[in-house]
């Protein structure tokens, strides 16, 4: 569900928050920052890339 600038996915025991680039259509986003928040309070963060984005970066 959208929550302001965040897209949140809630599951049993954790929630994932994605922060897509503002103003970019979702089907054109090739990387997105995210974090996982567990019910225990533990947090993990990362960036997700499409394979095309990784290949473009490797070619540079």
PERA-V563912 format. One record per residue. N is the residue number from 1. BURIAL is 1 if it has 16 or more other ideal C-beta (glycine too) atoms within 10 Angstrom, else 0. Layout:
BEGIN
N:BURIAL
N:BURIAL
END
This chain:
BEGIN
1:0
2:0
3:0
4:0
5:0
6:0
7:1
8:0
9:0
10:0
11:0
12:0
13:0
14:0
15:0
16:0
17:1
18:1
19:0
20:1
21:0
22:0
23:0
24:0
25:0
26:0
27:0
28:0
29:0
30:0
31:0
32:1
33:0
34:1
35:0
36:0
37:1
38:0
39:0
40:0
41:0
42:0
43:0
44:0
45:0
46:0
47:0
48:0
49:0
50:0
51:0
52:0
53:0
54:0
55:0
56:0
57:0
58:0
59:0
60:0
END
